[in-house]
Amino acid sequence: MWRPQRTLLLLVALGLGCSAVACSDDDRGGAAASSTTSTPAVVAPAGDLRLNEIQTMGTHNSFHVAPPASELSLLAAMNAQQASEREYHHSPLPTQFGEEQIRQIELDVFVDETGMYATPSLRRQAGLDPLVDEVPAMAEPGTKVMHEQDVDYHSVCPTLVQCMEEVRDFSDANPDHVPIAIQIQFKDGPLIFPVADQVLPERWTVERMEAMEDEIVGVLGRDRILTPDDVRGDHDALEDAVLTDGWPTLGDTRGKVLFMIVNGEPYPSIYLSGHERLDDRLFFVNADPGTPNAGFVTVDDPIADGDELQRLVELGYLVRTRSDTPGQEAAAGDTTRLAAALDRGAHFISTDYPAPTGAARQYPDSDYVAELPGGLVARCNPVTAPASCVDAEVEPAG
C-alpha cells in the first residue's frame, strides 16, 4: 500500500537523508536540523503531490440562495425550524472560486424534460413576479439545480449548463488551479412541506443520468474531467488503484474537475447499471470502503466520527466532511467542528459560511468564518502530505 512517506523514502534511497531534506519542527516534520550542519533543503515539487495529499475548502449546497422574506414567512408557518435552516445564502460560483477560494462545490440536480419547475407554488402564493421573467431557462428542458422544488428553488445557477459554463470559464482563466471537486446529489422525492399543487419530480434513471453526463461534456469537454478510468488504470477495481498506486498527481491534474455522487442507494446502483466498474463513466460514487468502486467517501461529522475519518484518509480514500450545519456552529461562533475537520485531514471541508464574509451575512453578531489556516486556497494535507510539502506551492497565488 502506498504511504505518505514515500517521497521522503525515495530521497533517502538516493542518498539524500535528513541533512539534505527539509527537516523542520512544523506539524508535518521532525526536529529542526542544526544550522551548522544543514545543507540546502530538497523540497518535493508541488506537482508531485497526490490529490489525497492536499486539503481544500468547499461549500454545501453551493447553488443555494435564501428565499425572500415573503416566501420564508410562508415556510415558517408550516415548519419554523425547517424554514430557519434555509436562510443561508451563497455567492455566485465565480465569486466562490475567486474571492472565497472554494475548490469543492455541491449541486442538487433534478430531471426536467419539459420545463416543469417554471412556476413554483410558494412563489405564486407569495404573489411574486413569474420566475420565467427572471430565469427564462426554467421553462426549457434541461437538468435544473435547486434545493427543493416549489419552496426552496432560488439558485445562483438554476440550470446545470449554466453552472458548468461558470466552472469552465473560471478554469480557463486559472489553468493552474487544483482540481475542482463537483459533488452531485440527485433529487427526485416529494417535499417535507405540505404545499398545495407541488410538482412531483421525475425519477432518475440510468438513461437520464447519461443525458446529464452529455450536458456536462457538452460544456466542459471530456479531457478536462478526471474520471474513474483515469484513476483505475490497469487495475480491475478502482479501490485497488486508490489503495496501491494512489491518486494522480497535481502535475497531471491541475486545471481539471472531478465529479462525485454523494447520494447513497439506490442512486449509485442506478448509475452503475451496465458499467459495474465505473468504466466509461464521469462520476465517482460514494461507495463503502472495502467495495470495488470505493475511492471517495463522505463522513459528515468530523467530531463524532473523527477517528474513522482519519483512518480513511490514512488509507488513501478522498474524504469529504462538513465544518458546520445550518443554524448551529455559525450562529454560535463555534469553530470546534471546523478545527476537527482540518486536523483529521479531510480533503474537502464543506461549509455554508466561507471566507471572507463567513457567517456575518446571516448572523451579524457572529465572527464565524470557515477557511484554511492562513487563508490559503489549498494546503498540504496535515495527515497525508510528505514533510517536504510547502503550503504556498499547492496552489500558488495568481
N, C-alpha and C positions, 0 to 999 in steps of 0.2 A: 504493500500500500504506500502511496506517495505521502511524504511528510513535509511540513512547512520548512524543516531544517535543511532540505536537500540542496538549496543554493549554497548555504554555508558549508555543507559537507563537500560539495564539488570544489569549492575554493580550497578547502583543506587538502583534498586529494591532489590538487595541482601545486601543493607546496605553499599555499597562502594561508597560514594559520592565523591565529588571533592577532599576531603582530602586524599582519597585512590586511586584516579585515576590520571594518568599523566596529569596534567593541566599546560600547558605552553603557552607562548605568540608567538608560531610559527604560521605559516599560516593556521593551521587547528584547533588550540585550543584557549582557552580564556586566562585570565590573569594568570600569574605565581602564585603558592601558596607561602605563606610565608615560609621562610626557618626554622622558629622556630616552625611552626605548622604542616608542611607536614609530611606525613607518606610514606613509600615505595610505589612507583608507581605500579599500576596494569596495565599491558600492554596487550592488546588483542593479543593473539598469531597470528603470520602471517598466520598460516594455517586456521584461522577463517575468513580471508578476502574473500569477494566475488570477482569474476572476474571483476565486474564493479567497484571495489574499488581500482584498480591498473591502472597504466599508463605505456606504453612501446613505444619504437620506432620501426618503420618498414621501409621497403624500397618499393618504387614504381617501378613496372616492375623489380622485384628483379633479374630476369634472364638476364637483358639486358647488352650486350657488344656492344660498339660503332663499327659501320662498319669501316673497314680500309680506309685510305685516298683515295685509288683508287675508292672505291665504294661511299664514301661521295661526291667526286667531281662529279660523275655522278648524284647523287641525287640533289646536289646543282644546277646543270644545269637545272633540272626540276623545283625545288622549293627550293630556298636558305633558306627561313625561316624554312620550314619543315625539311630540312637537318640539320640545326643547332640545332633543338630540339631532334635530335637523337645521339648527341655526348656524352651523359652521359654514364658512364661505371661502372658496379657493380662488386664487388669481388665475387669469388666462394661462394656458400652458407655456407660451413663450416667456412669460414672467416667471413661472415656476422654474423653468430650465435655466433662465438667466439670473435675475436678481435673487431668487430664492434658492438657487443652486441644487435643484432637485434632479435626481438621476433614476428615480423609480416612480412610475405613476400607476394608478389603478383605474380601470374603466369598467363600468357596469353596462352590459350590452343587451339590447332587445332586438329580436327579429322584427322587421317591419317591411312587409312586401306590398303594402297598399297605402302607406301614409296614415296608419290607424291611430297615431298619437297626436294628431294635429289639433285636437280640441279638448284639452284636459278638463275633466269635470270640475275640479276645485277652482280652476281659472274662471269658468263660467259662473260658478256660484259667487265668486268674489267680485264679479262684474268688471273684470279686466278686459282690455282690448284683445282681439283674437291673436293667438300665438303665431299664426302664419304671417301676420303683419310684421312680427318681429323676427321670425325664423321661417322663411318660406320653405326651406328644405324639409320641414316637418311634414309637409303634405306630400312628399315624394317617397318612393320606395328606397330602402337602404337601411342598414343597421343603425339604430339610434343609441345614444349614450345618455343615460339618466339614472337616477336612483330608484324612483318608483313612478310607474305610470299614474297619471291623473292628479297626484298630490305632491310629488317632490321631483319634478321633471326639469327644473331650471339647470342649465349646463353651460360650462364655458365653451364646449364644443359639442353641440347636440347631435351631430352625425359622426360616425366613425371615420368617414372620409375626411371631414374637417380636422378631427384630432390627428390623423395620420399626416395630413398636409403640414400641420404645425410642428409635428415631430421631425418630418423631413426637412422643413425649412431651417429649423434650429441646427440639425445635424449637418446640413450643407454649409452653414455659416460657421460651424465649430467642429471641423472634421476630426479633431484630436480628443473629443470627449470620451470618457469611459463609457462602456456600453450602457444604454438606457434600457432598464427593465420595464416592460409594459405588462402589467398583470390584468388579466381579463376575468371578469365574473359574469357568467351567463345568468340572465334573469328571464323567468317566464312564469312566475307564480302570481296568485291573487294578492290584493292589498290586505294589510292588517287593519286598515281603517274601514269603517262601514260607509263607504262613499257610494252614492247613487250613480248609476249609469257608468260604472267603472269598466275600463277596457280589460278584457281577458286576453293576456298576451299569447301570441303564437308560440308553440313549443319548439325548443331547439332540437334539431335532428342532425344527423351527420351531413346531410346534403346542405342544410342551412349553415352549418359551421364551415363547410367547404366554400360556400358562397361568401362568407365573411372573410375567409382567407384570401379569396380573389380580390375583394375590396382592398385589403391591406397591401397585397403585392402590386395592385394597380397603382398605388401611390408611392410605396417605398421601393419597389423592385425587390427581387429575391436576394440579390447579392448583399444588400445592407442588413439582412436578417441573419442572426446566429441561430441555427436550427438544431434540433436533436441529432440529425445526421452529422452535422459538423463536429459535434462533441463525441458521439458514439464511435465514429471512425470504423475500424475493423472489428470492434468488439460485437459480440452477439447481443449485448444488452447495454443500455445507456448507463445503468448503475455501475456495471463493471468498468466502463471507461472512466466515470467520475471518481471512483474509489481507487483506481490504479494509475492511469495516465494523468488524471486530474483535468480541470477545466482549461480551455485555451488561454493564452497569454494576452495581456493588454496590447502587446505589439501586434497581435493578429486580429484584435477585435475593437480597437479604437474606432469610433465613428459608426459602430453597429448598434442594433437594437435586438433584444430578445423578448419573446412573448411567453407568458406563463399563465396557465389556467389555475385560478385559486379555488374554484369550486371543488367540493367533494362529489361523491357519487350522486346521481348517475352520469354526470356530465363527462368525466374523464373516459368512462366506458363508451359513451356515445362517440366521443372524438376518436377513440382508438379503433373503432369498428373498421375492419379492413386494413388497419395499419397498426397491428398489435405491438410493434417495436418502435412506434412513432416514426417509421420510415416515411419520408416524403411529407412529413407534417411540419408546420411552422412553430407550433406551441409545445413547450414543456408542460407537464401535468404535475399537479400537487399529489404525487404518489407516495405511498407509505414506504419508509426506509425498509430495505430488505426485499423490495419487489423490483422487477426488471427495469421499469421506467422511472425509478426514483432518481432524482438529481436535485430537484427543487422542493423545499419543504416550508410550510407555514407553521410557525409557533407563535401564537398571538400574544401570550403573556410571558415576558422575559423575567418576571419575578417568580411567579408560581411554578413555571416550567423552565427556569433558568438553567438548571443542571442539564436537562435534556437538550435544550437549545445549544448549549456549548458543546455537548457531546457530538451532536450532529455536525456542527461547524468543524470540529476537530477531525471528523471522519472524512470531510470533503464535500458535503452537500452545500448548496446555496440555501440560505435560510432568511426568510422574511419575518419580521415581528412588528409590533406596534408600540410606539412610545407613549401613546395616550389614547383615550376613548372620549367621544363627545360628552362634554359636561362634567368630566371628572378631573383629571390631573391639571388641565389648563386653567380651569376655574379656581382651583386651589393653589396654583403656582407650584405644584409638586413635581419635581424632576426625578424622583426616585426610580420610576419605571424607565424613563429615558436613560438614566445612568446605567441601569441593569442591561438594557438593550445594547448600549455602547460597549460595556465591559465584557459581555458574554460573546461578542464577536458576530452578532447578526449582520448579514451583508446588506440587507435592505431594511431600514428603520423607517416605518411609515407613520406619518403624523398628520394631524389636521391643522397644525399651527407652526409652519416653518418660519425660519428667519427671512427677512429681518423684522417683520411685524409681529410674528408669534401670535399669542392669544389676545393681544391688545385690541384687535379689531372687534372681537366678540365680547371680551371681558376687559374693559378699560382699566380696571384696577389690578390686572394680573401682569406679572413680568415673565410669564412662561414663554420660552422660545425653544423649539426643538431644532438643534443643529449639531454638526460635528464640532469637536473641540477646535478652537482657532478659526471657526467659520469657514472651514475648507469645503470644497466641492466633494472631494473624496479623500480617503486617507488609507494608510496601511492598516490592515485588519489587526487588532490587538491580540487576537488568538492565533491566527494562522500565518501572518506575514513574516518573512525572514528578518533577522535582526538588522540587516543592512538596508532595509526598506526606508525610504525617505518620503514622509508625508507629502511634502510640497511637489514631488515629482509624479505623484499618481495621476493628477490632472492639473498640470501647471496653469497658472493664471493666464488668460488670454491677452 
